[in-house]
Amino acid sequence: MSATCLLNTAARNLFSSGIAGFLRPGTLYSCTFSRQMTTPGRVDHLQRTASNFRQMDVFPARVCGIINESASIRRLRLEVPDPNFSFRAGQWVDFFIPGMQKVGGFSMCSAPGLLQREGVIELAVKFTEHPPAHWIHTKCALGAQVAVRVGGDFYFDPTPDNSPLDLLLIAGGVGINPLYSMLLHAADLKRHSHTHTTDRTYTPGHTHLLYSAKNTQELLFKSSIIEVCKEFPETFSGNFHVTQQTAEIEQELQPYVRYGRISEAQLEHCLSERTFCYLCGPPPMIESVSNFLRSKGLSEDRIRYEKWW
């Protein structure tokens, strides 16, 4: 039996007797990873990711917060009480809903530090007709019981032994989710290096985010991103790009927003001998940006991407 068949069979079996029936008790950079966003008529999440790393255990989770990030994006806050649950910044979860055979696949948009501090993770899910995403937008309520399993080969997880690198994070649309997790993780590492001077910790270099969306309403997490840049102005920076903006840009966002797509000149300006780049967004953007970065001398092992479509 193929890995895909095994995953599909496991997914069906998980919910044959409800959540309680299937729950089990209690490297620095990733390889390149391509994962399509779930849409009707296309291969589903379990099939697409059958060859990717995923943990063995499935963990119970409870919806403890729901926020509408935009007209089409809903953010879920999930309490995961099991102390054995963990993830790396940039990874995704298999998302199991009781009574539903289809399994969702959503990148986490929170940092591992939030899980350590509060026992919660966050997911930002775009509305589609695919059953898991549709359920999240139309039926999910506070207190709902679900289950999650961590997977993915696209992550940022430095150790104290790693040399500081300059992170270049490039996001298109909802591709911001794993990169926002990485940004928050880098900020946590920066805070930790300031407050635990006697411990061996990884100290991040400069982190710069380039984030493109249709308009400012579709720029997720923009306020939090700006707050991080203001907290560490010498080491964190970011630019938002809007490609179809018609309304006037809010005054507080104007210093950070540019019209049009991310340009080659901007990309070149961000490069240094210490640059390590993570990209997540539509495949045409990934192909164009990664080809340009390679043409400017950034080695293949310093360009990591996750495609969605």
DAKASUL-V608710 format. One record per pair of residues at least 4 apart in sequence whose C-alpha atoms are under 8 Angstrom apart, sorted by the first residue. I is the first residue (numbers start at 1). J is the second residue. D is the distance in Angstrom with one decimal. If there is no record, write none. Layout:
BEGIN
I;J;D
I;J;D
END
This chain:
BEGIN
1;5;6.2
1;6;6.6
2;6;6.2
3;7;6.2
3;50;5.8
3;51;7.3
4;8;6.2
4;46;6.8
4;47;5.1
4;50;5.3
5;9;6.0
6;10;6.0
7;11;6.1
7;46;6.3
7;47;7.6
7;50;7.0
8;12;6.3
8;46;6.7
8;47;7.7
9;13;6.2
10;14;6.0
11;15;7.2
11;101;6.7
11;102;7.7
11;103;7.0
12;16;6.6
12;101;5.5
13;17;7.9
14;18;7.2
14;19;7.2
14;21;7.2
14;22;5.2
15;19;6.1
15;21;7.5
15;22;7.2
15;98;6.0
15;99;6.1
15;100;7.4
15;101;7.4
16;99;7.7
17;21;5.4
17;22;7.7
18;22;7.4
18;98;6.1
18;99;7.3
19;23;6.7
19;60;7.5
19;98;6.4
19;146;7.4
19;147;7.3
22;58;7.7
23;57;7.4
23;58;5.7
23;59;6.2
23;60;7.0
24;57;6.1
24;58;6.6
24;59;7.4
26;82;6.2
26;83;7.5
26;84;6.2
27;157;7.0
27;158;7.2
27;159;7.9
28;156;6.3
28;157;4.9
28;158;4.5
28;159;6.6
28;162;7.4
29;154;7.6
29;155;6.2
29;156;5.6
29;157;6.4
29;158;7.4
30;153;5.4
30;154;5.0
30;155;5.5
30;156;7.2
30;304;7.3
31;153;6.0
31;154;6.4
31;304;6.6
32;153;7.4
32;154;6.7
32;303;8.0
32;304;5.1
32;305;5.5
32;306;6.8
33;152;8.0
33;153;6.4
33;154;6.1
33;304;7.7
33;305;6.2
33;306;5.1
33;307;7.3
34;305;7.3
34;306;5.0
34;307;4.9
34;308;7.2
35;48;6.6
35;49;7.0
35;306;6.3
35;307;5.5
35;308;5.5
35;309;8.0
36;45;7.7
36;48;7.2
36;307;6.4
36;308;4.2
36;309;4.9
37;45;7.7
37;105;7.9
37;308;4.9
37;309;4.9
38;42;7.2
38;43;7.7
38;44;6.1
38;45;6.3
38;104;7.8
38;105;7.6
38;130;6.7
38;309;7.7
39;44;7.9
39;128;7.0
39;129;7.3
39;130;5.9
40;129;6.9
40;130;5.9
43;47;6.3
43;48;6.5
44;48;6.2
45;49;6.1
45;103;6.9
45;104;6.5
45;105;5.8
46;50;5.8
46;103;7.1
46;105;7.9
52;151;7.2
52;152;6.0
52;153;6.6
53;151;5.4
53;152;5.4
53;153;6.2
54;149;7.2
54;150;5.7
54;151;3.7
54;152;6.2
55;149;6.4
55;150;5.6
55;151;6.0
56;149;7.6
57;149;6.4
58;147;6.5
58;148;5.6
58;149;4.8
59;80;7.2
59;82;7.1
59;85;7.1
59;147;5.4
59;148;5.4
59;149;6.3
60;80;6.4
60;81;7.7
60;82;7.8
60;145;7.2
60;146;6.1
60;147;4.4
60;148;6.6
61;78;6.0
61;79;5.4
61;80;4.7
61;81;7.2
61;145;6.0
61;146;5.3
61;147;5.1
61;148;6.9
62;78;5.4
62;79;5.1
62;80;6.8
62;142;8.0
62;143;5.7
62;144;5.7
62;145;4.7
62;146;6.1
62;147;8.0
63;76;6.8
63;77;5.9
63;78;4.6
63;79;6.4
63;141;7.2
63;142;5.3
63;143;5.1
63;144;5.3
63;145;6.6
63;146;7.6
64;76;7.7
64;77;5.6
64;78;5.6
64;79;6.2
64;142;5.5
64;143;6.0
65;76;5.8
65;77;4.6
65;78;7.0
65;142;6.3
66;74;7.0
66;75;5.8
66;76;4.9
66;77;6.2
66;141;7.7
66;142;7.2
67;74;5.8
67;75;5.0
67;76;6.6
68;72;7.9
68;73;6.1
68;74;4.5
68;75;6.1
69;73;5.4
69;74;5.6
69;75;6.3
69;124;7.9
69;220;6.5
69;221;7.8
70;74;7.1
70;217;6.3
70;218;6.2
70;220;7.5
72;126;5.6
72;127;5.3
73;124;6.3
73;125;5.4
73;126;4.5
73;127;6.2
74;124;5.6
74;125;5.3
74;126;6.5
74;127;7.7
74;136;7.7
74;137;6.8
75;122;6.7
75;123;5.4
75;124;4.1
75;125;6.2
76;122;5.5
76;123;5.2
76;124;6.3
76;125;7.8
77;120;6.6
77;121;5.9
77;122;4.5
77;123;6.7
78;120;5.3
78;121;5.3
78;122;6.1
79;119;5.9
79;120;4.4
79;121;6.7
80;85;7.3
80;119;5.8
80;120;5.7
80;121;7.4
81;119;6.1
81;120;7.9
86;112;7.4
86;115;7.8
86;150;7.9
87;91;6.8
87;112;6.4
87;150;6.5
88;112;6.4
88;155;6.0
88;156;6.7
88;157;6.1
89;108;7.7
89;110;7.7
89;111;5.8
89;112;6.3
89;155;5.4
89;156;5.5
89;157;6.6
89;178;6.9
89;181;5.3
89;182;5.1
89;185;6.5
90;107;6.9
90;108;6.7
90;109;7.7
90;152;8.0
90;154;5.9
90;155;4.3
90;156;6.4
90;177;7.7
90;178;4.1
90;179;6.3
90;181;5.8
90;182;6.0
91;107;5.9
91;108;6.3
91;150;7.0
91;151;6.1
91;152;5.0
91;153;7.0
91;154;6.1
91;155;5.8
91;178;6.6
92;105;6.7
92;106;5.3
92;107;3.8
92;108;5.4
92;150;5.9
92;151;5.5
92;152;5.9
92;178;7.9
93;104;8.0
93;105;5.7
93;106;5.6
93;107;6.3
93;108;7.1
93;148;5.8
93;149;5.2
93;150;4.4
93;151;5.7
94;103;6.4
94;104;5.7
94;105;4.9
94;106;7.0
94;148;5.5
94;149;5.0
94;150;6.4
94;151;7.2
95;103;5.7
95;104;4.7
95;105;5.9
95;106;7.2
95;132;7.8
95;146;7.4
95;147;6.1
95;148;4.9
95;149;6.9
96;100;7.6
96;102;7.9
96;103;5.5
96;104;6.7
96;146;5.8
96;147;5.0
96;148;6.1
97;101;8.0
97;103;7.4
97;132;7.3
97;145;7.8
97;146;5.2
97;147;6.8
98;145;7.8
98;146;6.6
100;132;8.0
102;131;6.7
102;132;6.8
103;132;6.6
104;132;5.3
104;133;7.1
106;123;6.6
106;124;7.6
106;125;6.9
107;123;6.4
107;124;7.6
107;177;6.1
107;178;5.8
108;121;7.0
108;122;5.8
108;123;4.9
108;124;7.3
108;177;6.4
108;178;6.1
108;181;6.7
109;121;7.8
109;122;5.6
109;123;5.4
109;124;6.5
109;177;4.7
109;178;5.7
109;179;7.7
109;180;5.8
109;181;4.8
110;114;6.7
110;121;5.9
110;122;5.3
110;123;7.4
110;180;7.2
110;181;4.8
110;184;7.1
111;115;7.2
111;121;7.8
111;181;4.8
111;182;6.8
111;184;5.5
111;185;5.1
112;116;6.4
112;121;7.9
112;185;6.8
113;117;6.1
113;185;6.9
113;188;6.9
114;118;5.7
114;119;6.9
114;120;6.4
114;121;6.9
115;119;4.3
115;120;4.7
115;121;5.8
123;177;7.9
124;177;6.9
125;133;6.6
125;136;7.7
126;133;6.9
126;174;7.5
127;133;5.9
127;134;6.2
127;137;6.4
128;133;5.9
128;134;5.8
129;133;6.9
129;134;5.3
130;134;5.8
131;135;5.9
132;136;6.3
133;137;6.4
134;138;6.0
134;139;7.9
135;139;5.0
135;140;6.0
136;140;4.8
140;144;6.6
154;304;7.5
154;305;7.3
154;306;6.8
155;178;7.9
155;182;7.5
156;182;6.1
158;162;6.2
158;202;6.7
159;201;7.2
159;202;5.8
160;200;5.8
160;201;4.6
160;202;4.2
160;203;7.8
161;202;7.2
162;202;6.9
163;202;7.8
164;202;7.1
164;203;6.1
164;204;5.3
164;205;5.2
164;274;7.9
165;204;6.4
165;205;5.1
165;206;7.3
165;274;5.1
165;275;6.1
165;276;6.5
166;204;7.2
166;205;4.7
166;206;4.6
166;207;5.7
166;208;7.9
166;272;7.8
166;274;5.4
166;275;4.6
166;276;6.0
167;205;7.2
167;206;6.2
167;207;4.6
167;208;6.2
167;275;5.8
167;276;5.1
167;277;5.9
167;278;7.6
168;207;6.1
168;208;5.1
168;209;6.1
168;210;7.7
168;270;7.2
168;275;6.6
168;276;6.1
168;277;4.6
168;278;6.3
169;179;6.3
169;207;7.6
169;208;6.2
169;209;4.7
169;210;6.2
169;277;5.9
169;278;5.0
169;279;6.1
170;176;8.0
170;179;7.7
170;209;6.0
170;210;4.8
170;211;5.9
170;277;7.6
170;278;6.3
170;279;4.8
170;280;6.5
171;175;5.3
171;176;5.0
171;179;7.1
171;209;7.8
171;210;6.3
171;211;4.7
171;212;6.3
171;279;5.9
171;280;5.1
171;281;5.7
172;176;6.4
172;211;6.0
172;212;4.9
172;213;6.1
172;280;6.4
172;281;4.4
172;282;6.6
172;285;7.6
173;211;7.7
173;212;6.2
173;213;4.9
173;214;7.6
173;218;7.4
173;219;7.5
173;281;6.4
173;282;7.9
174;220;7.8
174;281;7.1
175;179;7.4
175;280;4.7
175;281;4.4
175;282;7.7
175;307;8.0
175;308;7.2
176;180;5.7
176;211;7.2
176;220;7.5
176;280;6.8
176;281;7.6
177;181;6.5
178;182;6.4
178;280;7.7
179;183;6.1
179;278;7.4
179;279;7.8
179;280;7.4
180;184;6.2
180;221;8.0
181;185;6.1
182;186;6.1
183;187;6.3
183;207;7.5
184;188;6.2
185;189;6.2
186;190;6.2
186;204;6.4
186;207;7.8
187;191;6.3
187;228;7.1
188;192;6.1
189;193;6.1
189;201;7.7
189;202;6.7
189;203;6.5
189;204;6.9
190;194;6.5
190;203;6.0
190;204;6.3
191;195;6.3
192;196;5.8
192;201;7.6
193;197;6.1
193;201;6.0
193;202;7.1
193;203;6.0
205;235;6.7
206;234;7.8
206;235;4.5
206;236;5.9
207;235;6.1
207;236;4.9
207;237;6.5
208;236;5.8
208;237;4.8
208;238;5.3
208;270;7.7
209;237;6.4
209;238;4.4
209;239;6.3
210;238;5.8
210;239;5.1
210;240;6.1
210;241;7.6
210;262;7.3
211;219;7.9
211;238;7.8
211;239;6.4
211;240;4.9
211;241;6.0
212;219;7.7
212;240;5.9
212;241;4.4
212;242;5.8
212;243;7.4
212;261;6.7
212;262;7.0
213;218;6.0
213;219;6.0
213;240;7.9
213;241;6.3
213;242;5.2
213;243;6.5
214;218;6.4
214;242;5.1
214;243;4.9
214;244;4.9
214;245;6.5
215;219;6.8
215;241;8.0
215;242;4.8
215;243;6.5
215;244;5.7
215;245;4.7
215;246;7.9
216;242;6.6
216;245;7.2
216;249;7.2
219;240;7.7
221;225;6.1
222;226;6.2
223;227;6.2
224;228;6.4
225;229;6.4
225;238;7.8
226;230;6.2
226;238;7.7
227;231;6.1
228;232;6.3
228;236;7.0
229;233;5.3
229;235;7.9
229;236;4.9
229;237;5.2
229;238;7.2
230;236;7.9
232;236;5.6
233;237;6.7
238;256;7.1
239;256;5.2
239;257;6.0
239;258;7.2
240;256;5.8
240;257;4.6
240;258;6.2
241;257;5.6
241;258;4.9
241;259;5.6
241;260;6.1
241;261;6.1
241;262;6.7
242;257;7.2
242;258;6.5
242;259;5.2
242;260;5.7
242;261;7.1
243;259;6.1
243;260;4.7
243;261;6.1
244;260;7.9
245;259;7.7
249;253;6.7
249;254;6.2
250;254;6.3
253;257;6.2
254;258;7.9
262;266;6.8
262;267;7.5
263;267;6.5
264;268;6.1
264;292;7.4
265;269;6.2
266;270;6.5
267;271;6.8
267;293;7.7
268;293;7.8
268;296;7.4
271;275;5.8
275;298;7.9
275;302;7.3
276;302;4.9
276;303;6.4
277;302;6.0
277;303;4.9
277;304;6.2
278;303;6.1
278;304;4.9
278;305;5.5
279;286;6.6
279;303;7.7
279;304;6.3
279;305;4.5
279;306;6.3
280;286;7.0
280;305;5.6
280;306;4.8
280;307;5.6
280;308;7.3
281;285;6.7
281;286;6.5
281;306;7.0
281;307;5.5
281;308;5.7
281;309;7.9
282;286;6.4
282;307;6.0
282;308;5.5
282;309;5.9
283;287;6.1
283;307;5.5
283;308;6.7
283;309;7.2
284;288;6.1
285;289;6.0
286;290;5.9
286;305;7.2
286;307;7.0
287;291;6.0
288;292;6.3
289;293;6.2
290;294;6.2
290;303;7.0
291;295;6.2
292;296;6.4
293;297;6.6
293;298;5.5
294;298;4.9
294;299;6.2
294;300;6.9
298;302;6.6
298;303;7.5
299;303;7.0
END
